[in-house]
Amino acid sequence: MSSAVAADHGFIDVSDLIIHYEDYLAVKGISFNAGAGEHLTLLGPSGCGKTTTLRSIAGLERPSAGEIVIDGKRLYSGKGRVNVPAERRGVSMVFQSYAIWPHMTVFDNVAYGLRVRKLPRQEVERAVLHALELVQMQSYASRSASMLSGGQQQRIALARAIAFSPKVVLFDEPLSNLDAKLRNAMRVELRDLQSRLQITSLYVTHDQEEALAISDRIIIMNSGTIEQIGTPQDIYDRPRNRFVADFIGSANLLRGSVEGRSEEGGYCFRTEGGDLLPCVAPYGVQGNEAEVAIRPAYIQLRNPEAGGAIMQGTVRRRMFHGDFIQYQVQCRSGEMTVRRSPTEVFEEGSNVALCFHSAQCVLLGSQAA
Amino acid sequence: MNNKMAVSPIERRFGSQGLVVTIIVAVCVLLVIVPVVFLLLESLNTGDPQVFPPLSWGLANYSALVLDVRIVLNTLKVAVVATVFAVIIGFLLAWTLTRTNIPGQALLERLLEIPFYVTPLVGALAWSVLASPESGFINQIWRELGGGGALVNIYSAGGIGWVMAIFEGSVAFVMISAAMKAMDPALEEGSRVLGGGKLRTMARITLPLVLPGVLGAAVFVFAEMLGSFAAALVLGIPAHYYVITTAIWEMTLSYPPDYGRAAALGISLFAIMFAMLALYQRIISRNTFTTISGKAFRPRRMDMGRWRYALAGACWLYVTIAVFLPMIALVITSFQRFSTAILPQAEFTLANYLMAFNMESVTSAIKNSLNLGFWVASVGVFIMMLLVWIIYRSRLRGAGAIEYVVMFPQSVPRMVFGLALLWAWLHVPIPLYGTLWLLGLAYFTVLLPLGIRTLAGVVLQIDKSLEECARVCGASWWYQLRTVTFPLLKPGVLAAWLLIFVASVRELGVSIYLMGPNSKVIAPAIVSSWSSSGTELTSTIAVLQTVTVFIVVIVLSRVIQRLSRYGS
């Protein structure tokens, strides 16, 4: 059977997956793969099909067609009429609600997956304590699971998911119920744990910041289809289309049209307001592109007298955010959002020049493509 | 090959689901709907009402209903008045206990559960002890104080309505307070902040927002009252004041029994009640404002200042009228040879209890009732749990049809269903009539809606991911049930068991038609004691029933509390 899976495929292989939810087509034939030890994230707005995809990999949802292969084992195949039940897939999952069993102790919760596998008592104890140590909850082992705070439940859910050394761990928005500070701390811990244990993980979130911070690669989903797959940096710097540019981080989107090549090997883009911008087209030019995206953090502000200005504008509003200052700059082509370090101060009403590297001005593919 | 093994259990399950659903629907239809069909056929019998299947058919029984118009008017009069009072009681109690900061709120909320355990039958008996025109305690004291005649007469339309309003008041309270708890208190606080007083806030904000809930409760309570039997039986018959249910009872008791007319009257009552409950469904499903979500809100209460003592007093007054006064009257009576409220003249004795324990009909009735309660609750909860799982958790096609069938008995007035079962089992060639088996089957059938609704609440409040997580951890279906599902369900299932047990032990409407000389049960025994022997002995049996139920309730409540201590 393993011969059916070609060698160049990943550890997790999902191909042409179609999932109906009742009569609604939730996932419209998506394909992706994850390498062993990779941390892959499914990112998208709510209702885009990301959780449904994750749940069908876990075996909790039955797809309509396609194929799911993990470590060479075919877990679901529409054509082959294969659907391995959840308990025999060898994957593990952290639920959004944590799903901590309130009638058991912390120890019993973490030991569950080990006891199901009928491991000897000492082995269970060793593995549970090790897992609890990894999430720094050793001292809670005999505590009743119903007496835990949200953050503690989150850690126990994590310990339980990794205790039986699964091949793959699936995460269904595990941090969405935590407050912002705790969420930040847990991101770091998750990333540490992930690289320490070398587990292949598939992570679902609607929080783009979280996705950027903790993933090796991100899959951007939108209404049941994949918009773009790439590393966080790749997706942030080179969004494929307007949806990705808008959904990941924030972006200044300017309408206009391509006006031929530039001298540095890029393209020239004429905005509707009349500015001529140097830009790049990482995904080629079809001729129907009508928008470029520039990240607010990649735009520099200078005095108008200094040279190298690409656009001219007036500071309309300055907002102090602590870690950065956000400027709203009125330009010919529209209002631009610019984020600068808190040390770069321009007064409201002053004229400024906007500069950026051509590689940071990305031509977006038309949405239909 | 390994693929084939993975597929088969699933394919098998999906392949057999049609069969499973068909069998369940067939059994439920047999239990639930067939008896009503028998009754419908009998109502069309224009020949000898005792011959079945009928020799001639017609609508004569229905046209004869014109003669009973007085009875229909009586029924409406009692039900309308009692509904109005029950809803007012329910609304005030619900508002006071969920929205104001009265002292002793938690205790009062517990006490308001008691009317359910006391039952309308015992309540009606107690009120006849308290307020019958001749020997009622209130009238005794009135005459002792120098008054003439009778101050109050419970044997009247007003008396029946009074007792019904008191007992349905606690039902209305439960329904309306559920609606109030589902309302975001910020909506009321908004009114207060903008300068609206407490009274204006209640009238302009609280009342309109919970109006669908109140209306729903009113319709539901009205439907219950149309089909209620106990109060009208105990308090109406001495005054020859008949409502539909007691009229049916008289028609089947008279000689020769006129089953045809009784059936026609019963089917008509069923039709009205069915319509009322359909209306109720419409009200609660359509008229919910978007501001009332399913979310539970942290209760925030208005400070009522000095008024909170007055409000608490009103709640205590209700509990006194509904629980304490009747129970005290019954207990005092049960220890006297001739009941009197003028305690210096009273002769206390244990004779009634000795007599009750020596009467085979009483002891066997108590034993049978407890036995039936235990088995109906135990077997019933198991079967109902399976049904709930099929209806709400499996994705079987046709699960909706099962739900519809099992909820059907709630739209049939209890004693009409008893008559239907009597008629059906008299003519089915299985010798079940007059046995405890038939009573058990009948209890199970009429308690299906109560059990299914309670257990559905238990199942639905368990987050699905708790079960899914077990599967992902590698647990088989059975292992997951054993280690996760069952332990989590245990407290809720025990509570449902208790509810069904109590409902079985207090059952009257169905039992009164189905018990035989060798299968006596307690509630009808109380009724027959009341019509054939004295108040004192009847009070004794009523006290015995109530005390038994209370002991079981208290013991099991403790167990449930301990089991669910791990929190919410």
Boltz contact constraints between the chains, C-beta under 6 A:
constraints:
  - contact:
      token1: [A, 58]
      token2: [B, 472]
      max_distance: 6.0
  - contact:
      token1: [A, 60]
      token2: [B, 468]
      max_distance: 6.0
  - contact:
      token1: [A, 81]
      token2: [B, 7]
      max_distance: 6.0
  - contact:
      token1: [A, 82]
      token2: [B, 3]
      max_distance: 6.0
  - contact:
      token1: [A, 82]
      token2: [B, 6]
      max_distance: 6.0
  - contact:
      token1: [A, 83]
      token2: [B, 10]
      max_distance: 6.0
  - contact:
      token1: [A, 84]
      token2: [B, 6]
      max_distance: 6.0
  - contact:
      token1: [A, 86]
      token2: [B, 471]
      max_distance: 6.0
  - contact:
      token1: [A, 86]
      token2: [B, 472]
      max_distance: 6.0
  - contact:
      token1: [A, 87]
      token2: [B, 471]
      max_distance: 6.0
  - contact:
      token1: [A, 87]
      token2: [B, 474]
      max_distance: 6.0
  - contact:
      token1: [A, 87]
      token2: [B, 475]
      max_distance: 6.0
  - contact:
      token1: [A, 87]
      token2: [B, 476]
      max_distance: 6.0
  - contact:
      token1: [A, 93]
      token2: [B, 472]
      max_distance: 6.0
  - contact:
      token1: [A, 95]
      token2: [B, 465]
      max_distance: 6.0
  - contact:
      token1: [A, 95]
      token2: [B, 469]
      max_distance: 6.0
  - contact:
      token1: [A, 97]
      token2: [B, 463]
      max_distance: 6.0
  - contact:
      token1: [A, 97]
      token2: [B, 465]
      max_distance: 6.0
  - contact:
      token1: [A, 99]
      token2: [B, 465]
      max_distance: 6.0
  - contact:
      token1: [A, 99]
      token2: [B, 466]
      max_distance: 6.0
  - contact:
      token1: [A, 99]
      token2: [B, 469]
      max_distance: 6.0
  - contact:
      token1: [A, 101]
      token2: [B, 484]
      max_distance: 6.0
  - contact:
      token1: [A, 102]
      token2: [B, 566]
      max_distance: 6.0
  - contact:
      token1: [A, 103]
      token2: [B, 487]
      max_distance: 6.0
  - contact:
      token1: [A, 103]
      token2: [B, 488]
      max_distance: 6.0
  - contact:
      token1: [A, 103]
      token2: [B, 566]
      max_distance: 6.0
  - contact:
      token1: [A, 112]
      token2: [B, 473]
      max_distance: 6.0
  - contact:
      token1: [A, 113]
      token2: [B, 473]
      max_distance: 6.0
  - contact:
      token1: [A, 113]
      token2: [B, 474]
      max_distance: 6.0
  - contact:
      token1: [A, 116]
      token2: [B, 473]
      max_distance: 6.0
  - contact:
      token1: [A, 116]
      token2: [B, 474]
      max_distance: 6.0
  - contact:
      token1: [A, 116]
      token2: [B, 475]
      max_distance: 6.0
  - contact:
      token1: [A, 144]
      token2: [B, 566]
      max_distance: 6.0
  - contact:
      token1: [A, 146]
      token2: [B, 566]
      max_distance: 6.0
  - contact:
      token1: [A, 146]
      token2: [B, 567]
      max_distance: 6.0
